[in-house]
């Protein structure tokens, strides 16, 4: 199988400052419709050449304005909770497949999950034993496996870290299979997810070979295998390796292959547009306070990394620390360089923030959530959602008639 990279991998998008000046208010999340389409086209090309199936992992960004854009382009969605399953099911409206895997399955939710989803990949043998019968015979049972091959140095990102909670360790699966306690009659497929933010598919190739060598009979008796996400398709230079992996599995195992990218679909299509609301000097450093905060891009604070900035000039003569507007002292995006000092109302734009931002954003300090826009091919930002005080108040108001005085004592 061959892939025409020039037809599917586009150059990084370029943006005009005037497009973001046109926004009436900030902060605003802006999703580039053209870039999103390019990312989906690449995945569609991979799908059409290899005959694999593509599921968008909605945990990266479950905004329905984007999910509806993907409907019919991907084969379906993958989810990690009942609420995600409900939302994905509503958007799909019978037009695609729905897979779920999560350590957080609850017994009381299993009948509904079984109705909504086509496949449930249990995270443990205990889950599989206790919950399979609750699926009601509609959803097929799968099992998430931990191949115990690590490719990531930082354990915060590593699904295969020591004492991982994600998936059944491979030796346990092998033991259950050899003893007959685990059989293909009750197991439809296997789910893997072993990487994060990878630009090469060599680790996936090693993982598949590792699994095949240790479970040669099992992998040939299941119906499907989900190879998970964690790979940046549009930034990879070895997509042919992925195609060879899929071809090998389909030929040697005789099973359907699923991929479930999330970050790779939306991350470089997302931007956060913000405005400077104050500037001053602090101990010899120039500070610019923005009308957003790291609470709108939580991974900046969680992982202590600075997001890319559209306007940054690496050789610029002015160094400025961009700070958020909350009272958290660590509400800092980092130091950036510009060709001129920043002024009040200047617009600055963080790029490659489409994944795990909107879904994690909070209203800390009572600061409003960013509005959400879709950037057209012509550079026109179109409003999709806006928030106001009523949304904030609703989040923090008790339900009328629900709160009752607590009884104390035995009297």
ABEGO torsion letter per residue (X at the ends): XBBBAAAABBBBBBBBAAAAAABABOBBBBBBAAAAAAAAAAAAAAAAAAGBBBBBBAAABABAAAAAAABGABAEBBBABAAAAAAAAAAAGGABBBBBBBAABBAAAAAAAAAABABBBBABAAAAAAAAAAAGGABBBBBBBBAGBBABABAAABAABBGBABEBBAAAAAAAAAAGABBAAABABBBBBABBGBABAAAAAAAAAAAAAABAAAAAABABBBAEBGBBAAABAAAAAAAAAAAAAAAAAGBBBBBBBAAAAAAAABBBBBBBABBBBBGGBBBBBBABBAAABAAAAAAGBBBBBAABBAABABBBBBBBABABAABBAEBBBBABBBBBGBBBBBBGAABGAAAABBABGGBBBBBBBBBBAAGBBBBABBBBAAAAAAAABBBBGABBBBBBEAX
